[in-house]
Amino acid sequence: MKLDKLFQSLLLTGAVVVLISTPARSEVNQGESSTGAVGESTFKDTLGVRNSKSPVLTASHRKHRDFPSQVTSSLQRAKLEKSNRKILQLNEISQVSQSAELLVQSPASSEVIQVTGVQANPTDNGVEVILQTTQGEQLQITNNSAENNFIADIPNAQLRLPSGDGFTFRSQNPIEGITQITVTNLDTNTIRVTVAGETGLPTVELFDGDEGLIFGFTPAANAMQPETEQPRSEIPQEEPSAQGDDVIELIVTGQQEDGYRVPNASVGTRTDTQLRDIPQSIQVIPQQILKDQQITRLTEAVRNVPGVETDGSSRSSSDFLIIRGFETGFNNASFLRNGIQDPRLISGGFNPATIERIEILRGPASVLFGNLEPGGAINLVTKQPLNEPFYAIEASVGSFNFYRGAIDLSGPLNENGTVLYRFNAAAQTSDSFIDFLFDRRYVIAPTLEVNFSENTSLNIWGEYSKIENAFDLGVPAVGSVLPNPLGSIPRNRNLTDPNNFNVDETYRIGFDLQHKFNDDWQLRSAFLSSFYTQNRDFVFTIALLPDNRTLTRGFSRANPAYNDDLYNLDTHVIGNFSTGSIQHRLTAGINLNWRNSFVDNEGATAEPIDIFNPVYSSPISPFSRNFRVEYDSRIVGVYIQDQMTLLDNLKFLLGGRFDFAHQNQRDILSNTETENNYQEFSPRLGIVYQPIQPISLYASYSRSFSLPDAAFSDITLQPEFGTQYEVGVKAELNQRLSANLAFYNLTRSNLPTTDPENLLRTIQVGKQRSRGVEFDISGEVMPGWNIIAGYALTDAKIIEDNNFPVGNTLSNVSRNSWNLWTTYQLQSGNLQGLGFGLGLFYVDNRQGDLANSFELPSYFRTDAAIFYNRDNWRLSINIKNLFDVDYFEYAQNRNRVVVGDPFTVQGTISWQF
């Protein structure tokens, strides 16, 4: 059965390839390939550049730039004896970090110039850096300096490979006297060139050439030496070739977000838009943070995001989360894979071996993605094929028998680089400080990308993941967070059974087709299919009896317990046009979603257990089938969004989505069938005003809906709704740090509650409200010093309900929480590459249930790291809960309180080649 469904998905994928391949090959090249709607694909590789020892000055193919008289007087000009051309000597710049314009040309064009490659070549005097573009003469430059660092910003330009992917160029110690060269996308409109001198500020010469814009750098020590005049010769002398393969090692990363600061995301608009232009709170956890913290679980990653908390055990197979006070759900879990909804990602869908970055949108997101919980959405952006060979292996070992290995392979499959691949795989196994708990995780993820032309590409991908573990159900509140006259329950106590097991297995396959019609219009069609199976056999805890030591238990057996098959196809176009002086970026699409699930469960009674003197493997009562349901869900969504630029500093966002849904539920045990139809509209509007370039003031309104869980709920109920009002400020500080301050009011309505006039009847009048303040900041404080920090004040209350008192706080939501993670890596000297990290995480008191009958205490946790980067190697040691603080992660109810991990150590070694 499973293979049949997988075969159907393969047939659908193959059909798409046949349909698009023929016309795509005959298209005329209309320019650079478009960037994917979900975000930049990335690459990371080591390239060799032959040391040609070519001089900075070459033949007629290059010419010096003339610097006009408007150049700031603090910049001295050196005169060439053999010509009247003037070359700017940047070692004469004042050492204070003041900007001065190197070149004054005509006003900047609104067209962004594409730089498709970067080269670093040794010269007789130093090194030259070439920004490869056919429009080099149109590039304008502003510069400044900080200590020994020369910095040049180039507006209206972007680093883009011919495939359309963004990239970052970095060369460590290319020549003596230069410690680092970095060329990166500062934002979506600016390239930054940074060159660090070893003993002083390097001298720079600027040229225009056939290759593009050329910087010639001379180390400070060389610049001070008098130049020896070379004899003239009418016959050009051939340059001596380098002996052997004198190679500069270049660590080239395709991540536009090279570091902690990420200027762009796709989850907010389905387009690659600057965060400062989106009127909603979005935070991105980039690859560098995942690496620095050695994150293996999504629940660990979201500790860096204010307003996001765990809603389950970190040792569970599923990543249950709370965003802005509300759960992300289970069957309707608010998870996306490259912008396509996949609720089953909650069950082991996150694996660092396959993930490039995590995008978190806080607040309703139904306007683009349909049926979602109101708190927000988590978009997992996966690693994509690279156009240069790349190979990496990683191995980790840690506390409680933790072992992990991963490989990452990528590159072209043919000579012209039109067919690319990526292969990621990982295996992880560990025990736990809690008795009988274990965790085994495996993932294999191949991806193939075919570029039919510069305008058309097809990405075909697959993924297999498997998790084997035992459920962590915690211990009763009485004896852990509440006093028990008989004593305290040990933190390592497991009150279920040593033979418990759970297996989650998921097959995924899909494609992503992108086509660029012209410079203004492009199409994306993405398909995702997911086949999930859960098998489980376990004893579970129920309630603590009045004697304060006897815990009743049950038993659940199912094989399979839960089958969930999902097919999701999203097709949309993105177009740029103008109406008068107003610029528009229009996104319009259709989303088809079909889901079929089957739940089969047998239950029994297990013997009670003494929480202070447990006896395991006790007899189980006879089984009875207590749950057998099949359900089917079909949703068609049509959406449109317009990102309008009214003025250069005033932007308006307007969007809406209509969803038409049908649900069918069949109870096999009772032989009954129920169905329901829904039509919902989800609007969003927002405005962004930028009084000065680095500051964005924004306000927005958005609405979401969430359908009843057809597997476990009454589908005759109507959807729940989320309504949010948000205002905030976003700031770009010195082009190094990004900060966001948000104030929001989010209401969840139409919740089912008991009818006070008929206790057997349910009515939908319940309301919950979350309002609060969130602040986050991330980026580079100074070279080598990175930081991500945040604070959240969350006031989440019941405001209408017939079952729980109005005014009660929602469970597992802390009123105050804050986080800080910072690293520093030495930039020079004998210990260059050595770095340190420190993490501080505070979580306030939380209510353990909606009745507010008990409280989880606050906690303060400290993490630390030490790492060393050398050539292609990286060694790291990460310590979590450095001071071994006892704390509680989460509570399901009074009988299930989950403790946090104690002091743990993890060592990792990785090698890229």
N, C-alpha and C positions, 0 to 999 in steps of 0.2 A: 504493500500500500504506500509506504513512504517513498520507495523507489519510483513508483508510478507518478507521484506528485512531483518528485524531483525531475523526472523525465519530461513532464509537461512544462515545467519552468524552463528546461533546457531548450525545448522546442520553440517556446515563445521567444527566448533570447536569440536563437538561431534565425527565426523569421525576421526579427528586426535587423540583424546583420545583413541578410539578403536584400531587404527592402532599401536600405540606405547605402549599401556599398557601391552599386553601379553609378547612380547620379553623382555621388560624392567624388568619385575619381575623375569625373569630367569637368568639375568646377574650375573656374578661373580664379587664381589667387587674388583675393580682394583685400589683403592686408594681414595683420597679425591675428593669430587665433585668439578667440575670446577666453576670458577667465571663467572658470566654472562658477555656477551660481552658489555653490556651497562654500567656496573658498579656494585659496591658492593650494594647488598641489605642491608637494615639497620634495626636495632632494638634498642629499648630503653626501659629498664625495671628496676624494683626494685626487687632484689632477697634477700632472707633471708638466712644467713649462721649461723648455730647453733654454739654457743660458747661452744666448747668442752673442752676448757682450756687444750688442749694437749700441752706438752712441745715441744720445737723446736727439741730436740734430741729424736728420737724414736728408735725403735728396729733395727734389721739388714736390714730393708728395705731401710734405708737411710744411706748415708756415707758422711763424710766431704770431700770437695774437697781439695786436696793438692795444695798449692801455691808454684810454683817453685822459684828458687833463682833470676830469672830475674825480679821479681816484683819490681817496683820502690822503692827506698830506703825510700822515704817519707812516704810510707805506713808501719806502724808498725804492727808486728804480735804478737798476744797474744798466750801464751802457755797454753794448758790445762793440769792440774795437773794429771788427771787420764789417759791421753793418750798422745801420742807424736804427735797427729794430730795438724796442725796449722790452726787457724781460723783468718781471716782478720778482724781487728777492724776498722771499717770505721769512727768512731768518732775521729780517730787519723789522718785522712787525713788533709792535709793543707787546710785552709779555702779558699785560692785562688782557682778559678775554673780551676784546671789543671787536665788533664786526666792521668790515670795510668792504666796499664793493670792488671786486676785481675787474669787472667788466660791465660797462653800461651800454645796453643795446636798446632796441625798440621794446615797447611794452610787451610783457609776456603774453604769448598766445594761449588761448583757452585749450588748445589741443595738447594732450600729454604726449611727449616724445618718448618712444620706446628705445631703451638701451638693451640690446639683445645679448650682450656678452661683456665680460671684463677680462683683460689680460694683464699680467704683471711680468715684465721682462727686465732682466739685469742690463745695465748699461755701463760704459766706461766710468761714469761719475756716480752712478747710483742705481736707480730703478725707475722705470716708466710704467705708468698705469694707463691703460687704454680703455675708454668707455666706447664700446663698439655700437655705432649708429650711423645711419646715412644723413642724419640731421644734426651733426655735431656742432656746426657753426651757429645753430639757433639756440644752443644751450647758454643760459646765463648763470653766473656763478657769484655767490657771496661767500666770504670766508671769515673765520675767526680763529683764535688760537687759545689753548689752555695748557700752560706749562710747556711740555715738549710735543704737544699734539697739534698738528695742522688739521683744520676742519673746513671742508667746503660743502655748502649746500647748493643743490641745483634744482630750482623749482620747475614745474611743468615737465617733469621727467619721471620715468619709472623703469626699474630693472625688470624686464620681461623676457623670458626665453621665447624662441620662435613658436613654441607650443602655447604661449600665453601664460605660462607659470611664472610667478614671482620668484626671486632668488636673492641670496646674500653671498657676497664674495669676501673671503678672509684669507690673508696670508700671514703666517706667524714667522718672524725673523727672516724675511726674504733675503736680506743682505746685511752685512755688518753695518751697524749704525742706525738701522730701521728695525724696530721691534715688532710692528704690526701694521698691516694695511687692511682696512675694512671699507667695503662699499655696500651700502644697504638702502632699502626703501625706508626713508624716515616716516613717511605717511603715504597716502595714495596719490600725492602730487609732488613729492620731493625725494631726490636722491641725496644721500650724504656720503662724502668721501672723508675718511679719517686716516691720517698717517701719523704714527707715533715714532718720534726720534729717541735714540738711546741716551745721548748726552746733551741734546739740544734740539731746537726747532729746525727741521730740515728746510732747505731751500727748494723752491718749486719754480719750474718753468711751464708755460702753458702753450699748447700747439693745437692747431686744427689740421687734421690729416684725412686721407681717404678712409682710414679705419674708423674715425670718429674723433672724439675729444681726447687729448693726450696730456697727462700730467707727467712732467719729468722731475723726480725728487733726488736731491743730493743730500746725504747726511751732513750734519753740522760740522763734523770733523773734517770731511773732505772739502766742504765749501770754504774753509779757512785756509786751505793750502793754495799757494799761487799756481795759476794755470800755466803749463808749459806750452808755448806756441808750437804748433805742428807745421812742418814745411808743406808748402802747397804742391800740388801735383795735378797736372791736367788730366791724368788718367786716374779715375777713382781706384783707391786701394781696396782690395778685398779684405773684409773683416776676418780676423782669425776666428776659427770656430772653437767652441768650447771643447775641451778634452773630455771625452767620455760623455756620459749623460749627466751633466751638471743640472740638477733638477731643483726647482723651488717647489716645496710641498704646499699646496693650497687646499685649505679646508673650506669647501664651498657648501653652504647650506641654502636650501631652497625655501627655508622658512622666512616669510616676510617678517614674522614676529621672532627675530633672533634675539632671545632674551625674555624678559618678563613683560615687557610692554607690547600689547597687540593693538594696533590702531583700527583694524577692520574685523568684521564678522558678517556672516550671512544669515544667522538664525533670526535676526530681527526684521529682515525685509525680503529674503530669498535672493538678494543681490549682494555683491561684495561692496558694502557701504562702510564708510568711516563711522566708528562708534559715535563720534561727536555730532554726526548728522542724524542720529536715530533718536526719536523722542521716547525712549524707554530704557530701562536699566538693563544693561548686558555686561557680563564679565566673561573673560576668556582665560582658561588655564592652559598655557602653551606647553609645548614639549619640554622646554627647559625646566619648568617647575616639576613636571612628572619625573624627570631625570634626577634633579637635585634632591627631591624628597624620596626618591625610590618608591613611588606609589604603585601599589598593585591592586587596590580596590577603589571604586568610585567614591565610596563613603570617606576614604582618606583624602581624595582630591578636593571634595567640596568643603572641607574644613577651611580652605582658603577663600571661600565665598561667603560674605556676610549675608544673613537671612536664609541660609540653607543649612539644614540640620539632618541628622540621621533619624530614621523612623523604624529602625530595626537593628538587629545585631550585626556588627561588622564581620562576624563569622558566619553569617547566613549566606546562602547561595544567591540571594536576591539583594539588590541595592535599593532598599526602601528609603525615600527621602521626604523631607518637608521643605517647601519653598514658601516663604512669606506666610508661615503659619498653617499651610494646608498640605495634606499628603499629595504626593505625585501619583498615587493610585497603584493598582496592580494590573488588572485586565485592561484598564484604560490608561496605563502608565504613560506619563508625558515624556517619552524618550524618542529621539530622532536619530537616524543614521544618515549622515550627509544630507540632512534636510528632509528625509522621508520617514514618516512615522512608523515605528516598530515597537509596540508595547513590550514585546518579549525581550527587549534589551535589558529590562529590569532583572532578568534571570541570567546573570553571568555574561551579559553583552559587552561589558567593559573589560578589556584586557590590554594592558599597556603595550603589548607587542604589536597591536594593530592600530592603536590610536595616535593620531598626530596632535590633536588638541581637543579641549572640551569647551563648548560654548553654552553658557547658562543665561537664558532669558528669564527675567523675573517679572511675573505678571501674566495676564491672559495672552494666549497665542493662537486662539482658534481662528483668527482672521486669515491666517496663512496655512494652518495645519489641521483645522477641524476639531474633532472630538478629543479634547484635552482637559485635564484638571486645571483649576484657575490659578494656582500658585506660580506656574511657570513651566518652562520646557528645558530639557537637557539635550543638546545636539552633540553627538560624538562624530567628530571629523576623522576619517580613517586615513592611513598612509596610502599614497598614490605612487604609481610607477615613476621612475626617474629616467632621465635621458642620458645619464652617464653611469658606468658600472659602479655599483656600491655594494659592499658586503660588510656585515657586522654580526658579531656574536657577543653574547652576554651570559654571565653566570653569577648566581647569587647563593649565599648560604647565610642562615640566621638562626635565631632562637627557636626552640620548640621544633627542631628538625625541619626547619624551613630550607627548601632547595628549589631553585628556579633556573631554567636555562631558556634562552631565546635566540633566534636567528632572524636576520633581516637581509634579504637579497634583492637586488634590483638592477636594471639596466636595459639596454636595447637588445632586441633579438635579431635585427638585421642591420646591414651596413649603413643604410641611410637613416636609421633611427626612427622609422615610422611605426614600428611595432615594439612596444615596451612591456616589461613585466615587473611585478613585485611579488615576493613570496615572504610571508611572515609566519612564524611558528613559535610556540612556547609551551613549556610544560612546567607545572609548579605543584609542589607537594609540601604539606606541613601538618604537624600535630597542633595541640593547643595546651595552654595551662589548665584548661577545664577538662576534667576526666572524660575520656572516650571520644572527644571531638577530634575530627580530622578534616582535611580539605585537600582535594586533588583537582587541578584545573589543566585543561589542554585546549589548544586552539591551533588551527591551520587555516591560513587565509591567502589564497593565490589571487592575483589580479592581472589582467591582460588589457593593455590599451593599444588600440589601432588608430593611427592618424591617417585617414584617407586623403586628407589635404590639410593645408594650413587652417582651413575653416571648418573641418568636420572631423570629429573624433568619437570613438566608441570605447567605453570602458566596461569590460565584462569581469565580474568578480564573484567569488564564492567564499564561504566561511563555514567551518565546522568547529563547534565548541562543545566541551563536555565538562561537567562538574560532578564530582562525587564527594558527598560530605554527610554530616549528621546535623540535624536541626539544633540550634542553640535556643532553648526556651527559657533560660534563666532560672531564677529561684523566687520564692514568695517574697513579697515586700516585708512581711513580718519575719524578722530574723536577718534582714539585710538593711533596708533603709529605715525600717521601723523596729523598735525594740521588741524582743521576744523574751519572756521571763525564763525560758529554758536555755537561752544562749544565742549566739550568732551562727549563721550558716557559713561554712568555709567558702571562700570565693571560687575555689576550683570545683565545687560540688556540682555534679550532674545528677538530676533527679528523674531522668528518663530511663534509658536502657543502653547497655554497651553494644547491643546488636542493631541499633537504629541505623538506617541509611536512607539517603536521598540521591537520586541521579537526575540531573538536568542535561538534556542533549538537544542541540539545535543545529539544523542545516539551514544555510542561507545561500541564495544565489540571486543575482540581479545584473542590471546593466545601467549605464549612464551615457546617453547619447547627447552630444552637444554640436550644434551647427550655427555658424555665423553667416547670416545672409549678406550683411554689409557692416560698415563701421557702426551702425546705429541699431541694428536689429539682430537678435540671436534667439535660438530655441534650445531648450533643455527638456529631455524626456528621460525620466528615471524610473526604473522598475525594481521592486524589492519583493522577494518571496521568502518566507520564513516558516520552517517546520519544527515545532517544539514538542518535546515529549518529556514528561516528568514521571518517574517511577519512585515510589516511596513506601517505606515499611517502618513504622516508628510508634513508640510509646510517647504519649504527650501528657502534660500535667493539666489538672483541671482546677482544684480548689483545696485550700488548706482548711482542715476541720478545726472546730473550736478548741481542741486540745493543744493547738499550736505546734504539733509535730507530725500529724498524719496528713499526707497529701494524696488526694484522690487522683486517679489517672485513667486515661483511655488508650485505645489502640486503633491505629488506622493502617489499612493495607490496601494497596491498589497497584495493579500492574497491567496496563499503564494507568496511572492516576489521572493524567491530564494530557490530552493531545490538543494542540493549538496550531492551526495552519492559517497563514496570512499571505494575501497578495495585495500589493499596493503599487499603483501606477500613477505618476504625477507628470504632467506635461504642461509647460508654460513658456511664454515668450516674454522677452524683455526688450523694450524699445525706447530709444531716445529721440525726442522731437521737441519743437518749440511752438508755442502759440503766442505770437507777439514777442514780448520781452520775457515771458515765463518759459523756463525750461522744464521738461517733463521726463521722468524715467518711469515708464509704464510696465507693470508686471501683470499678466493675465494668464490664468491657467485653469485646468480641470484635473480633479483628483478622483480616482476610482479605487475603492477599498472593499475587499471581500475577505471575510474571516469566518472560519468554521472551526468549532471546538467541541470536544467530547470529554466529559468528566465522569469518572467511574471510581467509586470508593466503597470499601467495606469497613465496618466499624466493629469494635468489641470493647469490653471492659478489662482493664488491667488491674492488677492488685495494687492497693494503696501502698505508699512507701513512707518510711520514717525519715524525715529530713535530717535528723541528727545521727541515725544509725541505719543507713539504707541497705536493703537487700535486693539485689537485681535478679533479672531473668526469672521472675515469678510467673505462675501460670496465667494464661489468657482465656477469657470466656469464649464461647462459640461465636463465630463471625456472623454478621448479617449485612446484606448490601443496603446501605442507607442513603446512597446518592448516586444517581445515574442520569445525566442530563446531556443533551446535545443542543447546541445553538448555532445559529447562522446570522451573520450581520453583513449588510451591504450598504455602502455609503457612497454617494456621488456628491462631490463638492465642486463648486465653481467660484473662483475668486478673482478679484481685480484690485490693484493697488497703484496709486499714482504718487511718486515722490517729486514734488514740485519745488523748483528754486525760483521764488518770487523776486528776490534780490540776492546779491552775492552773500549777504549775511542773514537772509530770512528764508527758511525752508518750511514747507507744509507737507504733511503726509496724510493721505486719505485712502482708506481701504475697506473692503467688505467681502464677505463670503456667505454663500447660500449652501447649506448642506441638506440633502434629502436622504434619509436613512430608513432602512427596514430591518427589524429584528424578529427572529423566530426562535422560540424556545420550546423544546420537546422533552417532557419529563417521562422517561421510559418506564420507570417504576409505576407511576400512576396512569400511564397511557393518556396523558393530556398534552395539549399543544396550545401555545399562546404566541401571538404576534402583535406587533405594533409598528406604526409608521410615524416618522418625525420630520418636520421641516423647521430648520433653524437658520437665523441670520446673525452673523457675528461682525460687528463694525469696529473700526478703529480710526481715530484721527489724532493728529499731533502736530505741534509746531515747534520749530527750533529757531532761536534768535541768537546771533553771535555778535555782541556789541564790539568785541575785539577778537582778533584771530584766534587766540588760545582758549577763549571762553565760549561755551554754549549754554544758553538758558532754554529749557524745554518744558512743555506741558503736553499731556496726552490723556485720552479716554479710550478704553478698550473693553471688550466683552467676550466671554467664552461660554461654551456649553460642554457638558459631560453626560453621555448617555448612561442609562442604568447598566450595571454589569450583568450581561445576559446569562452568564454561567451561574452566578450565585445570588442574583437579585430578582425582584419582581419587575419584569419588563413592561408591565402595565403602568408603571410610574413614568412621570415626565422627566426630562433632563434636569440636571442641576445647572445653575448659571453662576458665572463670576462677572463682577463689574468692578472696574478699577479706574481711579483718578490718580494721576501721578504728575508731580512737578519735580524739577531737579536742575542741577548745574553740573556740567562736564568741563574739565580743564585739561589742557596739554601744557605741562610745565617744562619749559626749556627743551621741548622736543625730546625729553628723556622719560618723563613721568606722565602717566595718565591718571586722573582722579575723577570720581563720580560721587555726587551727593544727591540722594533721592528721598522724597517724601511721598508716601502713597496711602491710599485708602481703598482697600479691597474687600468686597462683600461677596460671600458665597450664599446663594439663596436657593429656594425650592427644595430644601432638604426634607426627607421623610421623617415624620415624627408621629407619635400616637395621638389619635383623635380623643380629646378629653371626654367627649360625649359618647364615644363607642370605643372602648379599649381594644377591641379586636380589629379596628379599622386604622389604616395609615393615611395621614394627610400630609401634603407637602407645603408646610408653612415655616419650616425651620430656617433660621438664618445665623450665619457666623460672620464676624467681621475682624479683619486684621488691618491694622494701620501702624505705620512706623516710619523709621528713618534708617537709611543705609548709607554708609560711606565706604568707598574702597579706593585704594591707590596702588599702582604697580609700575615698575619700570626700573631704570638705572639711575641711582643717585649720583654716581660718578663712575668712571671706568673701572669695571671689576666689581662694583658694589650694586647688587640687585635687591629689590624689596617687593613684597606683596603684603598688604595689610588691609584690615577692614574692621568696621564696627556696625552692629545692627541693634536697634531698639525696636522690639516687636511687641505690640499689644494685641493679642489674638483672643477674642471673647465670643461667647454665645450670646446673641442678642434676641433670638426668638427660638423657643423650644418648649415642648410639652413633657419631655422626659428628664431634662437636666435643668438646674437653676440658671436663669438668665444672669449673665455677668460672670459665669465661671470661665476660667482660662482653658484654652484648648490644650490637650495633652501633648507632652514632649516638646513644647515650644518655650524656649527661654526668653525672658524679657530683655536681657542684655547678653550680648556675646561679642567677643572681639578676637581677632587673629593677627599674628605678625610672623612672617617668615622672611629671613634675610640671609644673603650669602655674600661673601667677599673672596675674590680670587686675586692673588698677587700677580701683578702685571709685568714685573721685570725682576732681574736679579737671579741668583742661583736657585731660588725656590719658586721661580715663575711657574704658574700652573697649580700651585697649592692653594686650596680654598677651604673655607669654613662656613657652616650654616647654623642658624639658630631659629627655632620656632617656638612661639608662645601662643597658647590657645586657651581662652576662657569661655566657659559656658555657665550661665546663671541657673538658679533653681528652676525646675520644671514640674508641672503637675503630672502625676502618673496616670490619671484617667479623667474623663469628662466630668465625673462627679466630684473631682478635686478632693478625693478622700485621702490622698497621701502625696508626698512631694519628693522628687529626686533632688539631692543636694547639688549645689554648684561645684565646679571643679576647675582647676588650673593645671594645664599639662605643658610640659617643656620637652621639645625635641631638639636634636643636635645632629650635625653632620660634619665630616671632614672628607675632603676629596682631593685628588691630584690628577691633573690632565697633562699628559706628556705625549707629544707626537699624536699617534692614533690610539693611544691607550687612555683609559680612565679607570682609576681606582677610587672607591668610595666606601665609607662606613657611616651608616645611619643609625641613630639611636632614637627610639620612640619612648615617651614617658621616662625621661632621663632620671627623675627623682622617684620613680615607682609609686606614683600617687594612686590611691584607691578611688575609683569613681564609677559612676553608673552611666551607661550609654543611653538607655531607653527603657521604657516600661510599656508592655502591652495591656496589663491590668494589674490588680493587686497580687496575682499569683504568678506573674512572669515579669521579673525585673532582671535586666541583662547588665552584667558588669563589664567594665572596660579592660583593655589589655594592660598587663603590667609592663615593666621594663623589658624592652626587646632590642636586639642588635641585629643588623643586617649588613653584610659585606658584599660588595658587587665589583666585578671586574668586567670591562667591556673593551672590545678591540674592533676598530673600523679599518677596512683596507680596500 
